[in-house]
Amino acid sequence: MRTWAVVGASPEAFRDSHRIAAMLESRGYRVIRVNPKWDSAVPSLAEVGEPVDVVDIFRRSDQSGAHVDEAIAIGARAVWMQLGVVDEAAAERARTAGLDVVMDRCPAIEMPRLGIAGPETG
């Protein structure tokens, strides 16, 4: 899964979404930042214009379900809800649609733990 869309990406370097997007890029992943309030980002998942493997959601739990539904609609292969983001009903919708689901986890923690270096190396 080489292409990640980071929903809720921020231009602010101190924000977790900014840091995780940069970490993914440093490991060789293609990262598409999604944020309707940031001129350098894509406004919505529907406007990405290319296949997305993983939709990484940096939104509050009560807002994450809409982004899961968008991920299903664009044909993403997986949704990743960040630490503290839990929506069991949305996760079930994604699983039913055939997506892999990671919830309440951070890729900066899980990738090293699982030995995942990046798309070019594993």
PyMOL commands that set and color helices and strands:
alter all, ss='L'
color gray80, all
select helices_A, chain A and resi 16-26+45-47+61-74+88-96+107-114
alter helices_A, ss='H'
color red, helices_A
select strands_A, chain A and resi 3-7+30-34+54-57+78-81+100-102
alter strands_A, ss='S'
color yellow, strands_A
deselect
rebuild
show_as cartoon
